[in-house]
Amino acid sequence: MLPIAILLLTLTSRAQTLTKYHISFENAVHHEAEISVTYTNLENKVLEVRMSRTSPGRYALHEFAKNVYGVKATDSEGNPLEITRPNPHQWNISGHDGTVKFEYTLFANRGDGTYSQVDETHAHLNMPATFAWARNYGHRPIEITFDVREDLDWKIATQLKHLQETTYYAPDLYYFLDSPVEIADFHLRDELVEGQLIKMALHTPATDAEVDKYFSKVMAIVHEQIEVFGELPELDYGEYIFLNCFMPNASGDGMEHRNSTIVTNSKPLNEPLEETSISTISHEFVHTWNVERIRPASLEPFNFEEANMSGELWFAEGFTSYYTGLILARAGIRTEQEYIEGLAGSLNYVFNHPGRAYFNPVEMSYQAPFVDAARSVDPVNRDNTFISYYSYGSVLGLALDLSLRQLDGDKNLDDFMKLMWQAFGEPEVPYTNRDIESTLAYYAGKEFATGFFNKYIYDSQMPDYKSLFASVGVDFGLENPGKASLGTDIDIENGIGKLDGNARQGSPLYLAGIESEDEILSIAGTSLNSVSDVDEILSDYAPGDEIQITFSRWGDQHTAEVTLAEDPAYKTTLNPDASEAAIQLRAEWLQGNIE
């Protein structure tokens, strides 16, 4: 007798016309997969079959059709059908008899959170990069059969609903395209949480003891994040799975999906597992709430044919990034000192970046289609104009959390995120920036919310981090007071200095008219042949001193007068003399809901 769930799916399948996929990997050694998709009960018109140009969780265009070839289409009798190409991403099929079998070969050799990779170690499948689909039939349920390589001991891991053997189910095209698959000889672990199963498929060489230890850290992260939002979401099939591929042929990445996440790392085969990509695990699981269910209206519905622009990524990605490290501290994976000192990285990046003069966090979010693994060949000036919405939102999440904790009523960001979950995530009502602001006003008062948004979200001002950190017994100040700086890093190779990016606006090098194409020969009379690091020269000078820099530009030698600035880098450290009140507030912040 069939289990009830499978029986219901079977009955549904009989009532609805299914789209059926099949994929095999006979030529995996050469990174090829053979794919077919069969459409039946078609309307009497041209069938428009496409490859996606975007992928869930990515905001830029990715031209997946470039890896498709050997295309053919046949009708129910196996007769070849006419195929035309109206654009690079689409195949129009005419003359069918209500059935079309569309077949092609896919080349796939990038294992990350967006693309696919097929070889004899695994079949790592991100669905938009792998499977063609037909316009106007996205509502139809999907069955897919994976012809796995039994000679390689392959198993299947995915959030798709398992039907039987190697056949899986998706209720519609969107869920299908949002359901990555890892097929390999992987380790599998699981734990029941609130009546739902949290699973981990881990493709990497490791002992059982290593995998057990790693999974215990993953589950510590899971439990701490549930504390933040108050409950685990109701998962569509009662399961969530981490699809982890840590192999030298993979590329480092992480990508969230509705009931799964895919995390990749190019870990060498002989390197211990330890805490590989554990920060990425933390980040992506926050997305189970924030992005997948607490979802920006600008991403609904997600467009698989065009770039997806959202002004809410400072919150969706940035606040998620804030919790990434905080959760590691709460889970005991990072020490209090490690977490506090690590905050300086993002703060320095955002605080000292000239890009705040051009875009606020909402406008930085709009840049995602240009920066989110997007490809371009012409140089850009992002060193001066773009701040990652991940980092920008992260430091604003930190500021909001510490600001709320100074208000009456034991307020904090955790409880605000619970409120966002209850208002928008649990009922799955998409939100806008104004909705975040109004929810904050409900939680902390209109004056507080309006002030925070007007200064830090709709404008590019920076919060008073020195005061905020002091409230939790943390010192925030210059890392190297009195240290001279050129404001832009210089890399030295074979006695030639090159800027490691465009000259930073307002920096001594920028004001002196020195740019990334210039070859720096000497600084303050010292040839770069005689030093390995610019600091060896600058250590003899102070901010405000004037020095000469000799450089070559297109074969001509130039000399510039440069006035040194003070190193703007900040540091964050625990204050050993903090008051008991500050230490208590810090404990509440770093330990979460403590009694």
Salt bridges, closest charged atoms under 4 A:
GLU43 OE1 - LYS45 NZ 3.59
GLU48 OE1 - ARG135 NH1 3.25
GLU63 OE2 - ARG53 NH2 2.72
GLU63 OE1 - HIS89 ND1 3.41
ASP112 OD2 - ARG110 NE 2.73
GLU120 OE2 - ARG149 NH2 3.48
ASP151 OD1 - ARG149 NE 2.91
ASP178 OD1 - HIS257 ND1 2.85
GLU182 OE2 - HIS122 ND1 2.87
GLU182 OE1 - HIS124 ND1 2.69
GLU182 OE2 - HIS203 ND1 3.20
ASP185 OD1 - LYS155 NZ 3.06
GLU191 OE2 - HIS223 NE2 3.05
ASP208 OD1 - ARG189 NH2 3.52
ASP212 OD1 - ARG189 NE 2.66
ASP236 OD2 - ARG258 NE 2.54
GLU239 OE1 - LYS199 NZ 3.37
ASP253 OD2 - ARG58 NH2 2.85
GLU256 OE1 - HIS287 NE2 3.69
GLU275 OE2 - LYS217 NZ 2.92
GLU275 OE1 - ARG334 NH1 2.76
GLU300 OE2 - ARG295 NE 2.59
GLU305 OE1 - ARG50 NE 3.53
GLU305 OE1 - ARG135 NH2 2.52
GLU306 OE1 - ARG53 NH1 3.94
GLU317 OE1 - HIS283 NE2 3.30
GLU317 OE1 - HIS287 NE2 2.96
GLU336 OE1 - ARG586 NE 3.70
ASP372 OD1 - ARG58 NH1 2.95
ASP401 OD1 - ARG405 NE 2.83
ASP414 OD2 - ARG330 NH1 2.85
ASP415 OD1 - LYS418 NZ 3.59
GLU428 OE2 - ARG258 NH2 2.74
GLU437 OE1 - ARG434 NH1 2.91
ASP518 OD1 - ARG553 NE 2.69
ASP535 OD2 - LYS483 NZ 3.33
